[in-house]
Amino acid sequence: MVFVRLASWCALLALFVGLKGTIVVSFDYCDALEKSLMFFEAQRSGRLPADQRVKWRGDSGLRDGYLQGVDLVGGYYDAGDHVKFGLPMAFSVTMLSWGAIEFRKEIVGLNQMGHTLAAIKWGTDYFIKAHTQPNVLWGQVGDGESDHYCWERAEDMTTSRTAYKLDSNNPGSDLAGETAAAMAAASISFRPFNSSYSNLLLLHAKQVNIFIAHKATKISYD
Ligand SMILES: *[C@@H]1O[C@H](CO)[C@@H](O)[C@H](O)[C@H]1NC(C)=O
């Protein structure tokens, strides 16, 4: 039933594009939206949920953070790597969140809001874990050098799971700022659907922002 409704919406959208444009191209934006969200599922690290649609992926990175004594399981791999880079991950979650805010009506209408929020949450649940203390933010798991020398599935990876963090002695306002922005934007996108999760994200975003402000002050006076 859902598919029938989706298909007719897609046909309408294609017709609309065809009528408005000078060149008649029938491009299926619903299909593109759905596939782009599937891409995020394929990039998932951690323990995959039962409703995972990309079935060829399995659990991976289940000991991330173990050596460091923190739980850093989850989040997204970067491109074809097994490294979890905080900056591109936070940027992607920020963009996904802005999409969900700006096109809420359209995404809801296409029955994709659940998948969109799940894609955002896969990133933000990880950011919440990585923000272990108000002034500590884990920003990377995995080593880019050794990772780029191997070719294996994330499920079988044998590469180093070194983890890196920002704290009072190791500043990184670009990474912290983007992560705060991701959680703030995600907080807005979750507001109409889950206010308690939205509040939690806002709390973390504010703490990371205060952390940056302190560091900025410290750096300028050091
Ligand atoms: C809101 O999000 C929290 C945190 O993920 C979750 O435990 C809770 O079930 C969600 N509530 C609703 C109504 O979806």
PDBQT file of the ligand as one rigid body, heavy atoms in Angstrom, charges set to zero:
ROOT
HETATM    1  C1  LIG A 301      12.497   9.565  21.863  1.00  0.00    +0.000 C 
HETATM    2  O1  LIG A 301      13.881   9.292  21.792  1.00  0.00    +0.000 OA
HETATM    3  C2  LIG A 301      14.362   8.521  22.881  1.00  0.00    +0.000 C 
HETATM    4  C3  LIG A 301      15.866   8.475  22.763  1.00  0.00    +0.000 C 
HETATM    5  O2  LIG A 301      16.291   7.793  21.647  1.00  0.00    +0.000 OA
HETATM    6  C4  LIG A 301      13.721   7.155  22.857  1.00  0.00    +0.000 C 
HETATM    7  O3  LIG A 301      14.172   6.383  23.926  1.00  0.00    +0.000 OA
HETATM    8  C5  LIG A 301      12.206   7.329  22.933  1.00  0.00    +0.000 C 
HETATM    9  O4  LIG A 301      11.596   6.067  22.780  1.00  0.00    +0.000 OA
HETATM   10  C6  LIG A 301      11.732   8.260  21.828  1.00  0.00    +0.000 C 
HETATM   11  N1  LIG A 301      10.322   8.539  22.014  1.00  0.00    +0.000 N 
HETATM   12  C7  LIG A 301       9.448   8.437  21.029  1.00  0.00    +0.000 C 
HETATM   13  C8  LIG A 301       8.053   8.834  21.375  1.00  0.00    +0.000 C 
HETATM   14  O5  LIG A 301       9.765   8.048  19.924  1.00  0.00    +0.000 OA
ENDROOT
TORSDOF 0
